[in-house]
Amino acid sequence: MSTEDVDVCVAGGGPAGLMAGLLFARAGANVLVLEKHPDFLRDFRGDTVHPSTLMALDELGLAEEFLNLPHVELPQLPMATAMGPVTFADFRRLPGRFPFVAFMPQWDVLNFLAESACRYPNFRLIQQAEVTELIEHDGTITGLRARTPEAVLEVCSRVVVAADGRNSLVRRHDLLQVAASRAPMDVLWFRVSKPAGERLPAVRSGRDFFIVCIDRDEYLQVAYMIPKGGFAAVRARGLDAFRAAIAAIYPSLTAALTAEIGDWDAIKPLDVRVDRLRDWYRPGLLAIGDAAHAMSPAGGVGINLAVQDAIAAARLLAPTLRAGRTPTTAQLRAVQRRRELPMRVVQFAQLRLLTDLYPSAERPGTDKPLLARLLRRFPGLAHVVARVIGLGVRPEHVTSKPHVPPKRHAPRLEAMTQEK
């Protein structure tokens, strides 16, 4: 067994975990981030980087470097419906330098955050480190244990940040209780080549279908909504029927679907849940991002909320950690109070306002969903949708100066993951 003693131990190297690690390290805390996978190369994750996240990167002095990475910028999100085209969200009137949503593969986003965090000497990332249990003493979480290829790692920490997603350790072991849960639909993800010389609508809706095409420049990543628990029924109808259903929506993809979707391994089902924890904290422990509130992929807001959680957590807790003290339960509760309203507003929209966009086994489909009708009647609503999606109800800002100066260049990420 090897041991570590840090101020902050973050479980999970996703957007929430890496942003939290970066900000805590910048604020002067000693930080260790544990990620169970050997790299960030997992396909079919959310690709959206919202204006509020770009603003935070700009406040960190990282936005220009970040936007030098390959990405696609969309100032508007067009939506094709049976009633005609509408603009789902129009970001062009948003304040600031970033009136658009950037689409970038999430592995590039995570690599960038990790390499930026590695510039701080008080930050460490260990990959292939799977958190297996939390360490508790007299009712307070004082650290955790993780399994690595070399040994069991025991970490003593002033605070543990659970940022390990909707299947977080704190959920699996009932350390924090889920208060409410809904499952609006599931999603089938797949990639397919782009048709030459044609730009497809990013979103299409119709009777019994809702589909999103994310342009990754070299190919399309497609999200096809199905009724909750409906993947077995889709498979029972056969691969030919699945390809035909997609081709009926996007005829120009017919040849690519036949050539590239040759078996069910090319299609990845996503189990969608919309839920939240009753309390995001207990003494010594704080959950953020999907660990605290699993979101639907609608609007791509899950990543945005996770990053905002991390910013709030670092701002509220870092001064105490920098002073060598342990955050109180009241301080941990303050993070939830700060971030709970934005989360509830988004979940309300996902479960109420957008419900009839998705196919369902319980109700007949509609080719005139409520949101599309409202957007057609009130085009200015697209700016409101853009503000909610792009900035959120309570956007967080990086306001403090760094207490630890970063190195000019980050060490190569590969070296940081080969910890002994």
Secondary structure by P-SEA (a helix, b strand, c coil): cbbbbccbbbccccaaaaaaaaaaaaaccbbbbbbcccccccccccccccaaaaaaaaaacccccccccccccccbbbbbcccccccccccccccccccbbbbccaaaaaaaaaaaaaccccbbbbccbbbcbbbbcccccccbbbbccccbbbbbccbbbccccccccccccccccccbbbbcbbbbbbccccccccccccccccccbbbbbbccccccbbbbbccccaaaaaaaacaaaaaaaaaaacccaaaaaaacccccccbbbbbbbbbbbcccccccbbbcccccbbbcccccaaaaaaaaaaaaaaaacaaaaaacccccaaaaaaaaaacaaaaaaaaaaaccccccccccccbbbbcccaaaaaaaacccaaaaaaaaaacccbbbbbcccccccccccccccccccccc
